Amino acid sequence: MSEDNISFGEAIGDEDYGLIVCSKTGKLKGIWVPDGNDDEVIPDSVAKICVHFFGVDPNNDNERIIQ
């Protein structure tokens, strides 16, 4: 495995989803959604990670879940 650093944009493909986590707090900072998928539902596997670890449902208009 190479130790070279690559950017976030270089690490994901055109159809990939990605999560950006703030290193100091461990909070979810952002969700990368592929171009053209703004109106589509985020896949269950990605949504479940967001709900379980960050208390946010990206497929819910209200976003926050009561913890």
Sequence and secondary structure as in RCSB ss.txt:
>XXXX:A:sequence
MSEDNISFGEAIGDEDYGLIVCSKTGKLKGIWVPDGNDDEVIPDSVAKICVHFFGVDPNNDNERIIQ
>XXXX:A:secstr
       HHHHS TT  EEEE TTT  EEEEE  TT TTS   HHHHHHIIIIISB TTSTT B   
